[in-house]
Amino acid sequence: MCRYAETPYKVHYVCVPCRRSHKYAWDGAEHRCTSCRRPMVFAGHDFAAPRRRNESGWAAVAAVLGAGLRYEGFETCGCGREPKFRPRTRAQVRQRRRVAGRLGLPEAEALAARDPYDLG
């Protein structure tokens, strides 16, 4: 039985410049930030926002969302759960970008890898 088909779950939308996140219905509409009025970015079902003062955490969020990745742990239909790794600090992003550059991999693939040295 599909979990997302039965219940209309809200998803996370993020404004990285303002360091704000809100949950809205997943309706395909453009949601705007409440403070700067810029369009918010869809972050996924399993996003956990870092504290506003955590610059390293928000830099990692910006890198992940900029690479086109989302914070999702559920399968598309919601039946299964496979937790996905996402970097949480600026140092983890730097490390994965360095390995991606060395191996010639796409940045999204390197940021999604739990251990960047197992990519090669």
N, C-alpha and C positions, 0 to 999 in steps of 0.2 A: 504494500500500500504506500503510495507516495505521500510523504509528509508535507511537501509544499502545496500539493493539490488540495488538501483538506483545509488547511489553515492559512489565511493571508498574513504571512510574516512581514514585519518591517525590516528594512535593510539600512545599512549605515551609509551616509553620505558625508564627505569630508571637505572642508575648506582649509587647505594646507597653509596659506598665508596668514589666516586668522587663528589657526590651530584650534578649530572647532569641528565637532562631529555631531550629527543629529541622525535620528532614525525616522525614516519616512516610509510610506507605503511604496511598494515596488510597482509603480504604475507607468514608468517610462516618461513621466513629466520631468521638466527641468526644475530642480529645486535650487533656490538661491540661498546664499549665506545670510544669516540674520543680522550680521554686523556690517559686512562690506557689499552685500548684494551681488557678488559674483556667483556664477554657477558653481554648484558643489559637485564633487567627483564621486561617482559610485564606488564604494570601497568593499562591498560584499556583506555577507551575512555574519561572518565571524571576526569582524574588526574590533580590536580593543585599542582605544585611543590612549596614547601616552599622556602624561600630565603636560599642561601648557608650558611649563618652564623647562621641560626636557627637550632641549634643542637637538640632541643626538637622536632621540626617538622620532621626532618629527622629520628630521633629515632622512631617516630610513623610510618613513612612510611616504615621503615625497619621491624617493628613488623607486620604491616598489610600485606606486601608482603611476609614476612617469614611464616605467617600463611596460605598462599595460597589464600588470598582474593585479589580482584582487585577493582579498582575505576570505577565502572560501574553504570550508572543510567538508561540506556535504557534497554529494554527487549532484548533478543537475536536477534530478527528480527528487532528491532528498531521501532516497531509500538507503543509501550507504554512507559511511563516514570514513574519509581518509584524510587525516590532518595534513595540511600543507605547511611547509616551513616558509617563513618570511623573516628577513633580518630585522632585528630590533634596535640596533645601534649603528651609528655612522661607521664605526670600525668594521663591523661585519659587512657593510655595503662596500667599503673600500677594499676589503680582502677579496670579496667575490668579483668585483670589477677587475682587480689585478689579475686574478686567475683567468677570467674570461678573456682579457686582452692577451694574456700569454698563450692561451690555447685556441684563440680565435673563435670563441663561442658567442652566441647572442647574449646580451646582457640579461634578458628576462630568464633565460635558462640558468644562468649563473646565480641570479638572485633567488631563484626557487630551490636551489640545491641545498640540502641540509649540511653537507660537508663539501666545500668547493674543491678539495683536493681529490675527490673521487670522480670528478667529471672526466678526467683524461683517460 
